[in-house]
Amino acid sequence: MWLKSMLQDGHDGSISSKRVITFLAFLLCAGAFISMVYGHPIDTKIFDSMMYIVIAGLGFTASEKFSKKE
């Protein structure tokens, strides 16, 4: 399944909690953005917080590619 392989850690193949949390935060941001398009008000502080979680999660996940593997 492509979703499981996307969420797996690069070192030992287990599901990474960082990737799961980042993916869920991305889905929430996408849902909030879609609801804003249809005119539903969204608290900008909550949306910004979820966006920062996505940005940090993607940064940490990308930095794993450059870290030393033991």
C-alpha positions in Angstrom: 0.0 0.0 0.0 1.5 3.4 -1.0 0.2 5.2 2.1 2.0 2.8 4.4 5.2 3.1 2.4 4.9 6.9 2.5 4.7 6.9 6.3 7.5 4.5 6.9 10.8 5.6 8.5 13.8 5.4 6.2 16.0 3.6 8.7 14.1 0.5 9.8 10.8 0.6 7.9 8.5 1.2 10.9 5.8 3.8 10.8 7.2 7.2 11.7 5.1 9.3 14.2 6.6 12.5 12.7 5.3 11.6 9.3 1.9 10.6 10.6 1.4 13.8 12.5 2.7 15.8 9.5 0.3 14.1 7.2 -2.7 14.6 9.5 -1.8 18.2 10.0 -1.6 18.6 6.2 -5.0 17.0 5.8 -6.5 19.4 8.4 -4.9 22.4 6.6 -6.2 21.2 3.3 -9.7 20.8 4.7 -9.6 24.2 6.3 -8.5 25.8 3.1 -11.2 24.1 1.1 -13.8 25.3 3.7 -12.5 28.8 3.5 -13.0 28.8 -0.3 -16.7 28.0 0.3 -17.0 31.0 2.8 -16.8 29.2 6.1 -14.7 31.3 8.6 -11.6 29.7 10.0 -9.6 31.0 12.9 -6.3 32.1 11.4 -4.3 31.4 14.5 -5.3 27.7 14.4 -4.7 27.5 10.6 -1.3 29.1 11.0 -0.4 26.7 13.9 -1.3 23.7 11.8 0.6 25.1 8.9 3.7 25.5 11.1 3.4 21.9 12.2 3.4 20.8 8.5 6.4 22.9 7.7 8.4 21.7 10.7 7.4 18.1 10.0 8.5 18.3 6.4 11.7 19.9 7.4 12.5 17.2 10.0 11.6 14.5 7.6 13.8 15.9 4.8 16.7 16.4 7.3 16.6 12.6 8.0 17.9 12.0 4.5 21.1 13.9 5.3 21.7 12.5 8.8 24.3 9.7 9.5 22.9 6.2 9.3 24.1 3.9 12.0 
